[in-house]
Amino acid sequence: MPAQRYTLRIPEPTSTATTFNVPLDMDFQLVDQGETIERQFVDVEVEKSINPIIDYEKVRFIPKEVTILADMVKYVPHFWDAPNTDYFNPTYFSDLGYTNDDLKFRKNSLIKSFLRLDFYDSPIVTDQNLISIIYISPDIRLGDILPNSQVIPAANKPVSFILMNPLGNNENFGEGFFIYHYKDEVTNLLPKELFMRATYSNAKTGKSTNMMTAPYDANAPIFIDDLQGQLHTKYTLKRDNTGFYYDIDTTQSNVEFTANTFNVDLYEIKVA
């Protein structure tokens, strides 16, 4: 701030008093506050204006039951046989309208059908967020080809989705075997729970079928209000010093782990 200079004349010795006026300005100006302003205001506001850094990197989770790695994950949908008022046991592709040619030539009616697995952060339908989706399409593999170069007839091929680790064997059908999720949401001490709800979309008939985790029983019918606890299969994403894994909760009635295989049964929704 510039200073104004004033010259005061020394009065004569005979003077008894001398007065002079000093103008006072009501305006003020901060002095030597630049560092404080930078530190407490400018830096803070600049920090607020910068978007937070979010780690969007995903990692691959491998199926594992406690300490045993799974070699296979098998999803078996069961569809309702209306004329017999029961589920097909098992459901064959012919039961869903597919023909032998659909399987033999891998027509769009087959390969564009799919089992959709929706993963949510909560099992409560009215309060959940969709986290991820997996699409699994039926396919014809080497094991379905007969010695005469034909394929297993649609009436003899059960509807199931057998998923195996494709690493090291590209014949294995691996779509859906792994689960991909944000790595920063899973720590050694804090697993991540996901809840899966399944739907089968049939490109042959154009029908989508919602699935549940327990079969309909006429002796103990399921009502619409009871579906809340019958729609989701629980998965747990885990991490340890050796990698990232997921576990399908075998305490659920539709999940079993045997011979290094997760077997997950799904049932067409049928309510009283």
N, C-alpha and C positions, 0 to 999 in steps of 0.2 A: 504494500500500500504506500503510495507516495506521500511524503511529509511536506507540509507548507511551512516556510520559514517566516518568522516575524522579527523585526528589529525594534527593540525597546530603548528609548533614549533615557538616559539617567537624568532625573530632574535636578533643577538647581538646588543648592544646599538650603536655600531659604524656604523651599516648598515644604509644606506640612503634610500633604497627602497627594497621592497620584493614583488614578484609576484608569483602567482600560477594559474594553469589552472583548470577551473570547466567544466566538460563535459556536454553538453546539448543534450538531446534526443528529436527528433522531434515527437516521439509517445506520445499519451496522453491517459489518463484513467479517466473515470468519478468517482467522489468521492462523496459519500453521496447523490446519486441520485436514490437509490433503491426504495424508497417510491413513488417518482414521476413516475418512470417507471411502477411500479405496478398499480398505479391509472390511469395514462393517456394512457397507452398502453396495458398492459396485461389484465386488467379488461375489457377494451373496446373491445378487440379482443375476449375474452372469451364470452362476451355478444353477440357479432355478430355470434358466432359459434353455439349458442343455438337456436333451432327453436322456433318461437313464440307460445304461448299457445292459441289454438283455441277452443272455446266452441262448440262442435258438438251436444250438447244436444238438442233434439227436444221436442216440446210440442204439445198438441192437441188443435186445434182451432175448436170452436163450431159455427154453423151458427146462425147469429143474424142480424136482420134488425133494425138498430138504437138501440132501447131499448127492442125490442121484440125477444125473443129466438124462433128460428124456430123449429117446431116439425118434419118437413119433408122437404126434398129436392127432387124434381121430375125432372128427365131429360126425355124429350120426343123427340126422333129422328123422323124426317119426311123423308120418302124415295120417290124417284121420280118414278111415274107410267108412264113409257115410252109410252105404247099404248095410254094412254089418255092425254099425254103431260101435266101432272099436278102431284101434290103430292098426295099420298094416304091420305085420310082423314077419320079416322086415318090410320096408317099403322098397319096391323095385322101380326102376326107371319107367317101365311100362305102366305102372300104377299112376304115374304123373303125366301120361300121355305121350311119352317118347317112343319112337319106333326104332327098329334095328338099324335102319339107314341113318337115323339121327346120330347114333353112336358110331356106326361104321365110317361115315364120311365127315364126322365132327361138324355137323351142320350148325348154323347159327342158333337154331332152337336149343341146342345143347350148350355150346361154348359161350353163348351170351346169357345163359342162366347163371345164377350165382347165389351163394350163401353170403349174406352181409352180416358182419359182426360190428355192432356199434358199441364203443367203449365210453362210459360215462364216469363222472367223478363221484356219483352218489346213486344209491339204489332207489331213491325217492323220486318218482316220476315227475312230481310237481316242483321239484327243486334240484335239478341236475343240469350239468353242462356236458355237451358232447365233446369228447377229447380227441378221438381218432376213429377211423373206419378201416376195416379190412374186408376186401372182396375176394371170395374163393369160388372159382368156377369149376364145374365138373370137367373131367378130361379123360381121354383114353390113353392108357400107358401101355408099355410093352407087356405087362402082366395080363392085360385084357385081350391080347391077340392070341387066337387059337392056332394050333398047328396047321390048319387048312387056310391060314391067312384071313380068316373071318374074325370078328370080334364077339365077345360074349353077348348073347342076345339081351335085349332090354328087359325081358321078363326074368332073366337070371342074374342081372347085375344090380346089387343093392345100392340104394342112394346113400353114399357116405363120402366123406372128404378126408383122405388119409394124407397127412402132411409130414414130411421128413426133411431133415437137414440136407439142402442141395449142395453144400460145400463138399467137394470131393466126389460127388456123384450127381451129374446133371440129369440123370434119369429120375431122381427123386423130385416129387412135386413139393416145392418149398414155399409157395405163396401162402402166407398166414402162419408159417411155422415160427417165424420170428415176430416179435412186437417191437416197434420203434417208438421211442419216447424221449423227451428232453432229459438229458442226464443230470442237470442241476436240480431237478425235482426229486431225485432219489439219492439218498446218502446211506452210509453204512448203518446209521442209527435210526433212520427215518424212511421206512418203505413207503411205496405209493400204492394205494388201493384203487383198482378200476373195476367197473361193473359192466359186464357185457350183455347186450340184448341182441337176439338173432332174428333175421328175416330171410326167407328163401323166396327169390324171384324166379318164376318159371317163364322163360322166353317162349316156350311152346304154347302155353295157354294164356300168357299175359297176366297171370295171377301172382300176387305177392302174399306169402303166408307168414304171419308173425308166429314166433315160437316161444314156448315157456319151458321151465326147468322140471316140471313134474307132469306125469300123464293124467288125463282126465279119468276119474273113477266114478262110475254111476252110483256106487254105494256110498261115496263120500264126495259129492259133486263140488266143483269149484265154482263159486259165484264171482261176478265181475269185481266185487269189492275185495276179493281174496287175491286178485292177480298181482297186487303190489309186491308181494313177497315171492312171486313165482316167475318173474320176468328176467331176472338177472343172474348171471354166473360170475362169481367173484374171482378176480385175478389180483395177485400181489406182485408188484415190481420190486426187486431187491438188488442190492449191490454189496459186494464184499471185495476182499483183496485180489480175487482172481477174475472178477468181471461183473457183468450185469446179467441178471436172471429174472425169470418170472415163474410164478407158481400158481396153478389153478387149484382153488380150495377144494380138497377132497372130502371135507366134512359135508359138502353139499350132496344131496341124493343123486344128482345127475352126473357126478364126476367120480371117476375111479382111476387110480394109477396102478397099473400092473404090467409086468414084463417091459419096464422102461417106456410105457406108453400112457399118455393121458387120454382117457376115453370120456368124451363129453356127449351126453344124450340130450337132444332137444325135441320138444313135442309141439305139434300144432296146437294153437290155443283153442280150447273147447270149454265153454262155460255153460252152466245150467241156466 
